[in-house]
Structures are given as structure tokens and as C-alpha cells.
Amino acid sequence: MTTSPPPYRPLLRDEFDCIAAGEVNASQAAAERELTENAIDAGAKRIAISLQPETLARV
């Protein structure tokens, strides 16, 4: 029996700022990297990252 992945939603800015295993991140790129590493460590099979144009310039 195949199960569907759980639904996901974009992180709220406050959530994004608070995550990263309690580490202080100097940049949004560092936070994205930490979230991706956490997902891999948790066994994620797929990871989708979506950046807004104004955010892309900062990463």
C-alpha cells in the first residue's frame, strides 16, 4: 500500500527565522541550507525550495 506524502505549506517568516536546530544563522542561505540538511537527516525523499525573486538576490 502506497501512502501519499503529508501535505506541506510554506513556512511563515517567523517559523523560518526560528528553525535551524537552534543555531543562529547569519543569512537566509545558511538557514535554507540548515533546513535542507535537517530534512535529509530526517529521511526526506523529496525537498522543494521555492524562492521569491527578491529573496534570490540575497541567497
C-alpha positions, 0 to 999 in steps of 0.5 A: 500500500502506497501512502501519499506524502503529508501535505506541506505549506510554506513556512511563515517568516517567523517559523523560518527565522526560528528553525535551524536546530537552534543555531543562529544563522547569519543569512537566509542561505545558511538557514535554507541550507540548515533546513535542507540538511535537517530534512535529509537527516530526517529521511526526506525523499523529496525537498522543494525550495521555492524562492521569491525573486527578491529573496534570490538576490540575497541567497 
